[in-house]
């Protein structure tokens, strides 16, 4: 019903438009997996030489060094119109504000659970992160805001950022966004070779601990294969949008907003769930009209044809239940009471409430992070935030000998139930040392 990532919903609905295809696929095609595996292995073996060869092959670019120098960065910044710089700076400030509030919501703490038993938690930033900012048809400079700014707010000491040439030209705006976001190293490098170089390291690129940022199928598969060796933000699939609308919604606005996300790619699902059959039919008509002259029709049209859907349901409660079943990345609420969705829904990457809000704001300018879960992953994870760049670690200290002896005896009993004799003995030795006594498994004794 949705995209093959969920079981069919028990919610009854009438389909005004059904998707021509029902599965965008969870994994990569075998040929993509094989190519990625080979490139990663080669870069592990030959380092910079392999990176340069693949960059020359795929992007026709093989300089001695991919790292942009301070002089090159100054040249790029000098070419950027002042209005663009001001806009980038403003948007990054919105992202920074949101990320900073997220940081403030986290806290280190220490508690004393028994006499002299201290348990604590600390949030420690990872040391190095890699941000991939794609080029291609859409140079997503907004991804620089989301990945780099958020990492820096989290306290990541070293952020490495990679982006490719676009049709052989320097992507000035993207580089400016990376620089203004606070990237410590910027490499003019794309594709599998960029992701692999950041993850495994080469002679000139020190490895990172985590990778973040979107990319094509090859970049996504590279992140998948490298996960475990490094952390990643999310397993990304095609962009998804779902709109819940009632009879109060403007069908033209609904149609425009659905196509705004369908243009991401030919496999990007766009779904409408509505309580009004009349609105659903009007939306379908408007979409057909809008597609005729849409500049990004080459992506939006097949996306809508193959993966678009319109459901008509009996009630707004049914609409929210069906929307939760989809568990989509972006969920837009165009109803008389949009904030009701905050109580009714649980499965989404991000909610966009009311006509004054749209998914494109989240993608580009408003300040919430646009790196979000797809393919049903909203059932178990949220999107990229400062917490992704932090490790929540714990510590413990027992300074009261009687408390240690108490836990020693308890540990001995608990461990032996599980047949962990070595664990039990670590407890035994403390109980015996702090209370005095002998050990049944050793001649060693302790005086009280």
Phi and psi in degrees as a GROMACS rama.xvg file:
@    title "Ramachandran Plot"
@    xaxis  label "Phi"
@    yaxis  label "Psi"
@TYPE xy
-91.1133  -92.1735  UNK-2
-134.833  23.2444  UNK-3
83.9937  3.25257  UNK-4
-101.476  -2.02923  UNK-5
-134.552  162.282  UNK-6
-78.7408  154.1  UNK-7
-58.001  140.886  UNK-8
-76.0749  144.511  UNK-9
-74.853  -8.20764  UNK-10
-72.5853  127.264  UNK-11
-75.5356  134.236  UNK-12
-149.488  155.122  UNK-13
-100.135  129.894  UNK-14
-93.2633  109.921  UNK-15
-79.0939  -28.1951  UNK-16
-143.845  126.678  UNK-17
-104.998  147.974  UNK-18
-69.1651  142.177  UNK-19
-70.9134  -27.9649  UNK-20
-121.831  153.689  UNK-21
-123.527  7.03154  UNK-22
-152.439  115.563  UNK-23
-83.7276  -5.91494  UNK-24
84.7942  135.225  UNK-25
-84.2015  -38.2952  UNK-26
-106.618  -179.492  UNK-27
-86.7206  158.206  UNK-28
-64.6629  149.623  UNK-29
-54.5746  -38.1981  UNK-30
-68.4494  -33.9945  UNK-31
-66.7425  -44.8279  UNK-32
-59.9601  -42.0725  UNK-33
-67.1218  -43.7422  UNK-34
-62.5203  -45.9263  UNK-35
-62.8507  -44.257  UNK-36
-59.498  -41.9101  UNK-37
-67.2245  -40.9462  UNK-38
-65.7687  -44.5037  UNK-39
-61.1216  -44.8764  UNK-40
-61.9861  -39.8373  UNK-41
-66.6284  -40.5688  UNK-42
-68.4303  -35.1852  UNK-43
-59.2224  -39.8452  UNK-44
-80.1918  -42.6598  UNK-45
-116.358  -2.7018  UNK-46
58.7761  -130.007  UNK-47
-57.0889  -36.7479  UNK-48
-61.5022  -43.0021  UNK-49
-67.9019  -42.8804  UNK-50
-56.5807  -45.2531  UNK-51
-65.0455  -40.6871  UNK-52
-64.3941  -43.9997  UNK-53
-68.5145  -36.6526  UNK-54
-65.2954  -40.2767  UNK-55
-64.564  -40.9069  UNK-56
-67.9436  -47.3059  UNK-57
-89.7526  -32.1734  UNK-58
-120.51  1.59651  UNK-59
56.1068  42.3225  UNK-60
-146.805  114.261  UNK-61
-140.596  62.7279  UNK-62
-71.4877  169.125  UNK-63
-64.4971  -37.4349  UNK-64
-134.916  134.031  UNK-65
-89.2266  -10.9178  UNK-66
-72.873  127.435  UNK-67
-76.5654  131.126  UNK-68
-82.0544  167.734  UNK-69
-59.5624  -37.1968  UNK-70
-65.8855  -42.21  UNK-71
-65.2148  -40.1485  UNK-72
-63.1999  -40.0496  UNK-73
-63.7408  -38.9951  UNK-74
-63.4587  -44.0456  UNK-75
-61.1929  -49.0313  UNK-76
-61.8207  -31.3995  UNK-77
-70.939  -21.5199  UNK-78
-89.0456  -12.9979  UNK-79
-81.5707  129.452  UNK-80
-58.9603  144.859  UNK-81
-58.5777  -37.36  UNK-82
-62.922  -38.2626  UNK-83
-65.1624  -42.9668  UNK-84
-62.5308  -43.3157  UNK-85
-63.0112  -40.3096  UNK-86
-66.4037  -44.9303  UNK-87
-60.0555  -45.0371  UNK-88
-61.3658  -42.8244  UNK-89
-63.9867  -47.7648  UNK-90
-62.7905  -42.4234  UNK-91
-64.0023  -30.941  UNK-92
-67.1235  -35.5137  UNK-93
-66.0736  -43.183  UNK-94
-63.2621  -42.1872  UNK-95
-63.6171  -41.3896  UNK-96
-60.6872  -45.3264  UNK-97
-64.8384  -45.295  UNK-98
-63.5096  -38.1535  UNK-99
-65.0655  -39.4405  UNK-100
-63.9359  -36.6559  UNK-101
-63.1989  -42.444  UNK-102
-60.4241  -40.7471  UNK-103
-67.9644  -21.5541  UNK-104
-78.0723  -12.1415  UNK-105
-98.6837  147.93  UNK-106
-147.63  144.935  UNK-107
-80.9987  152.035  UNK-108
-153.399  162.757  UNK-109
-142.298  133.614  UNK-110
-126.583  155.139  UNK-111
-110.353  106.937  UNK-112
-83.3932  -34.8808  UNK-113
-137.319  174.783  UNK-114
-56.1783  116.984  UNK-115
74.0124  10.8296  UNK-116
-106.068  106.875  UNK-117
-109.485  123.1  UNK-118
-118.906  137.215  UNK-119
-141.143  163.868  UNK-120
-135.008  138.529  UNK-121
-132.451  144.903  UNK-122
-105.133  110.157  UNK-123
-112.78  123.904  UNK-124
-68.0307  147.729  UNK-125
-65.2164  161.171  UNK-126
-85.9194  -32.0843  UNK-127
-147.212  134.074  UNK-128
-127.875  147.808  UNK-129
-110.832  131.534  UNK-130
-114.826  123.884  UNK-131
-103.45  122.534  UNK-132
-114.325  109.282  UNK-133
-69.836  160.019  UNK-134
-115.22  -113.21  UNK-135
63.2627  -145.05  UNK-136
-60.8888  -39.5645  UNK-137
-121.886  105.794  UNK-138
-75.212  99.6591  UNK-139
-82.5849  71.6306  UNK-140
-62.4837  -23.826  UNK-141
-60.4797  -26.6552  UNK-142
-65.5848  -25.2005  UNK-143
-65.6273  -40.5088  UNK-144
-60.0323  -48.1709  UNK-145
-68.4203  -40.3619  UNK-146
-87.7716  -43.2938  UNK-147
-82.3546  -49.4269  UNK-148
-58.5005  -45.4867  UNK-149
-62.2291  -41.1453  UNK-150
-62.7818  -41.8129  UNK-151
-67.5734  -38.5275  UNK-152
-63.7896  -35.1804  UNK-153
-69.1405  -17.2917  UNK-154
100.078  16.218  UNK-155
-66.0545  124.644  UNK-156
-70.2643  -40.3734  UNK-157
-128.884  116.128  UNK-158
-114.247  118.49  UNK-159
-99.3724  132.662  UNK-160
-126.911  136.904  UNK-161
-126.364  140.678  UNK-162
-150.058  146.721  UNK-163
-89.3622  165.822  UNK-164
-60.5112  153.182  UNK-165
-115.547  108.559  UNK-166
53.7216  41.0153  UNK-167
80.7536  2.30439  UNK-168
-112.753  152.681  UNK-169
-65.9571  124.651  UNK-170
-81.2245  77.9331  UNK-171
-53.5023  -48.7833  UNK-172
-63.6526  -40.6703  UNK-173
-65.0705  -44.0174  UNK-174
-61.8687  -41.2163  UNK-175
-60.9263  -41.8265  UNK-176
-64.5557  -40.6085  UNK-177
-63.7951  -42.6764  UNK-178
-66.9464  -47.3449  UNK-179
-67.2622  -27.5218  UNK-180
-72.0026  -20.2656  UNK-181
110.195  16.4494  UNK-182
-59.232  135.792  UNK-183
-84.4258  -30.2034  UNK-184
-138.005  131.19  UNK-185
-120.705  122.137  UNK-186
-113.533  133.583  UNK-187
-86.4991  80.7287  UNK-188
-152.657  136.982  UNK-189
-130.96  178.075  UNK-190
70.5144  -161.449  UNK-191
-55.7716  -40.7691  UNK-192
-62.37  -34.105  UNK-193
-69.7114  -47.9779  UNK-194
-62.4831  -44.6589  UNK-195
-66.4697  -41.291  UNK-196
-62.7778  -41.4365  UNK-197
-67.0213  -36.3699  UNK-198
-78.9589  -47.1248  UNK-199
-97.6357  -19.6809  UNK-200
83.993  154.16  UNK-201
-136.046  -170.616  UNK-202
-63.3547  -28.3221  UNK-203
-115.33  -8.97402  UNK-204
-120.663  110.624  UNK-205
-71.1592  141.361  UNK-206
-68.2546  156.007  UNK-207
-107.322  175.097  UNK-208
-102.726  -14.7491  UNK-209
-152.309  146.094  UNK-210
-116.4  139.449  UNK-211
-141.561  155.455  UNK-212
117.106  151.67  UNK-213
-81.1487  176.129  UNK-214
178.151  -178.621  UNK-215
-76.7878  -171.948  UNK-216
-61.1064  -33.3165  UNK-217
-72.8254  -40.633  UNK-218
-65.1723  -43.8699  UNK-219
-61.6274  -40.8476  UNK-220
-69.7684  -35.9179  UNK-221
-61.8955  -43.6853  UNK-222
-61.9953  -40.2486  UNK-223
-61.4936  -44.5458  UNK-224
-70.8087  -28.7084  UNK-225
-89.1804  -11.2353  UNK-226
-62.1087  132.476  UNK-227
109.522  -45.726  UNK-228
-73.3089  -38.3895  UNK-229
-132.507  161.962  UNK-230
-80.6497  160.51  UNK-231
-134.082  162.958  UNK-232
-71.5499  -58.5921  UNK-233
-154.456  157.304  UNK-234
-83.9242  105.891  UNK-235
-91.7505  139.579  UNK-236
-121.063  -168.83  UNK-237
-59.7153  145.751  UNK-238
-58.5785  141.235  UNK-239
-127.469  144.179  UNK-240
-137.668  139.425  UNK-241
-133.067  131.151  UNK-242
-114.938  128.457  UNK-243
-100.82  121.774  UNK-244
-135.999  143.913  UNK-245
-110.63  -168.994  UNK-246
-67.7512  -12.6083  UNK-247
-84.3207  -11.6144  UNK-248
-72.8666  154.372  UNK-249
-88.5671  114.273  UNK-250
-61.9773  -30.5193  UNK-251
-67.1382  -43.7986  UNK-252
-62.1824  -42.236  UNK-253
-59.3184  -45.7734  UNK-254
-62.9327  -44.7838  UNK-255
-61.0613  -43.4732  UNK-256
-68.6546  -36.2994  UNK-257
-62.989  -44.8915  UNK-258
-71.114  -24.4966  UNK-259
-60.5965  -29.4862  UNK-260
-97.2995  -29.0837  UNK-261
-60.5725  -25.8727  UNK-262
-71.3886  -9.3169  UNK-263
-59.7517  -36.493  UNK-264
179.912  162.591  UNK-265
-68.6455  -8.26287  UNK-266
-112.645  18.4029  UNK-267
-89.2419  110.707  UNK-268
-72.0986  142.624  UNK-269
-131.796  120.314  UNK-270
-127.26  136.238  UNK-271
-114.444  130.754  UNK-272
-119.045  121.116  UNK-273
-137.652  153.375  UNK-274
-90.7554  -2.2838  UNK-275
-120.247  113.209  UNK-276
-64.5522  -37.1883  UNK-277
-61.3431  -44.7648  UNK-278
-62.4917  -42.6482  UNK-279
-57.9841  -42.2317  UNK-280
-69.221  -37.803  UNK-281
-64.4855  -40.5656  UNK-282
-61.4864  -44.5634  UNK-283
-60.3013  -40.3289  UNK-284
-65.8829  -45.299  UNK-285
-62.1014  -40.1605  UNK-286
-61.355  -44.3419  UNK-287
-60.204  -39.4433  UNK-288
-70.0537  -42.4268  UNK-289
-67.4104  -33.1092  UNK-290
-66.6864  -25.2476  UNK-291
-56.249  -45.5465  UNK-292
-113.883  18.2353  UNK-293
-74.8447  123.95  UNK-294
-58.4062  -28.8069  UNK-295
-102.217  31.0472  UNK-296
-58.3034  -31.4896  UNK-297
-61.8701  -26.8148  UNK-298
-98.9431  -45.2116  UNK-299
-65.7701  -39.1961  UNK-300
-65.3225  -51.0023  UNK-301
-65.7053  -31.5755  UNK-302
-62.1912  -46.7794  UNK-303
-68.5136  -42.6365  UNK-304
-62.2489  -46.2484  UNK-305
-88.3118  -30.9908  UNK-306
-126.857  -1.31651  UNK-307
-76.3687  149.769  UNK-308
-150.478  148.078  UNK-309
-129.17  118.557  UNK-310
-105.957  139.565  UNK-311
-113.134  124.832  UNK-312
-120.145  166.742  UNK-313
-77.8575  -29.0321  UNK-314
-147.701  163.038  UNK-315
-66.7487  -29.8699  UNK-316
-62.7754  -42.4618  UNK-317
-64.8162  -35.433  UNK-318
-62.4206  -44.4338  UNK-319
-68.1701  -37.7627  UNK-320
-64.0948  -43.1301  UNK-321
-67.4227  -38.6487  UNK-322
-62.2407  -40.7604  UNK-323
-62.877  -33.9699  UNK-324
-65.273  -37.7097  UNK-325
-67.2268  -37.6214  UNK-326
51.6351  54.922  UNK-327
-84.5292  164.387  UNK-328
-63.2865  -55.3127  UNK-329
-113.873  128.356  UNK-330
-126.935  118.408  UNK-331
-106.629  132.155  UNK-332
-111.738  109.527  UNK-333
-116.204  76.8222  UNK-334
-134.287  174.671  UNK-335
-66.4299  -30.5008  UNK-336
-128.14  73.3938  UNK-337
-62.4084  -34.371  UNK-338
-68.2806  -12.7543  UNK-339
-60.0688  -28.5265  UNK-340
-61.1088  -28.1898  UNK-341
-61.7433  -30.7827  UNK-342
-91.5492  -30.7178  UNK-343
-87.1075  -27.8946  UNK-344
-110.148  151.841  UNK-345
-131.67  -24.6304  UNK-346
-107.366  96.2138  UNK-347
-164.731  155.318  UNK-348
-78.3455  -46.4048  UNK-349
-153.362  141.334  UNK-350
-99.7211  141.73  UNK-351
-124.734  109.816  UNK-352
-101.287  118.945  UNK-353
87.0074  161.788  UNK-354
-64.6037  -27.4514  UNK-355
-71.4553  -6.36579  UNK-356
-116.733  147.555  UNK-357
-145.279  160.694  UNK-358
-61.0462  -34.815  UNK-359
-61.2847  -31.4887  UNK-360
-60.5107  -45.7722  UNK-361
-65.1422  -36.2823  UNK-362
-64.1293  -36.6338  UNK-363
-119.802  -37.7004  UNK-364
-139.356  -20.5185  UNK-365
-82.2888  -26.4211  UNK-366
123.079  -21.8192  UNK-367
-75.5987  157.076  UNK-368
-79.7624  136.496  UNK-369
-95.579  2.19412  UNK-370
-86.5036  103.989  UNK-371
-131.744  159.472  UNK-372
-71.9213  141.488  UNK-373
-125.246  174.813  UNK-374
53.9839  42.7341  UNK-375
81.2236  -0.185636  UNK-376
-67.6317  -14.6616  UNK-377
-64.045  -11.4659  UNK-378
-70.2763  -22.949  UNK-379
-131.734  -4.32001  UNK-380
-150.323  155.213  UNK-381
-94.8376  -164.018  UNK-382
-94.5075  -167.338  UNK-383
-69.3614  134.339  UNK-384
-154.505  177.734  UNK-385
-58.1593  -31.0504  UNK-386
-61.4024  -25.3681  UNK-387
-67.1588  -25.5506  UNK-388
-94.4275  5.70208  UNK-389
-115.15  150.164  UNK-390
-110.378  118.242  UNK-391
-85.8112  109.121  UNK-392
-114.568  158.63  UNK-393
-121.542  160.54  UNK-394
-144.954  162.066  UNK-395
-147.927  148.281  UNK-396
-149.803  130.413  UNK-397
-114.253  113.283  UNK-398
-107.082  -9.16074  UNK-399
-97.8027  118.543  UNK-400
-64.7311  -34.667  UNK-401
-67.6587  -38.6581  UNK-402
-64.845  -40.0686  UNK-403
-63.5764  -40.2751  UNK-404
-64.0098  -40.4885  UNK-405
-59.5066  -48.9008  UNK-406
-67.7603  -30.5026  UNK-407
-60.5475  -46.7882  UNK-408
-65.0334  -43.3499  UNK-409
-62.4869  -42.6498  UNK-410
-62.9639  -40.8172  UNK-411
-58.4345  -47.1126  UNK-412
-65.9593  -47.1506  UNK-413
-63.7025  -40.9851  UNK-414
-68.7438  -36.0158  UNK-415
-71.8023  -28.3752  UNK-416
-59.9827  -33.0417  UNK-417
-94.2737  3.54413  UNK-418
65.4903  30.7985  UNK-419
-100.165  84.0968  UNK-420
-65.6058  -37.8668  UNK-421
-63.2045  -41.2992  UNK-422
-61.4463  -44.7623  UNK-423
-59.4963  -39.7869  UNK-424
-68.0281  -31.2417  UNK-425
-62.4056  -35.9521  UNK-426
-72.9646  -44.3741  UNK-427
-54.9641  -44.6533  UNK-428
-66.0691  -32.7052  UNK-429
-75.6492  -38.407  UNK-430
-62.5796  -41.9456  UNK-431
-69.9918  -40.5842  UNK-432
-67.7307  -42.1143  UNK-433
-85.8448  -19.4651  UNK-434
-109.387  -11.9026  UNK-435
84.064  141.293  UNK-436
141.485  -178.489  UNK-437
-104.801  169.894  UNK-438
-112.86  131.284  UNK-439
-66.1689  -18.0146  UNK-440
-109.195  10.662  UNK-441
-154.476  153.246  UNK-442
-79.7601  -10.5302  UNK-443
-67.4351  137.359  UNK-444
-130.466  158.994  UNK-445
-124.554  139.599  UNK-446
-92.6917  139.036  UNK-447
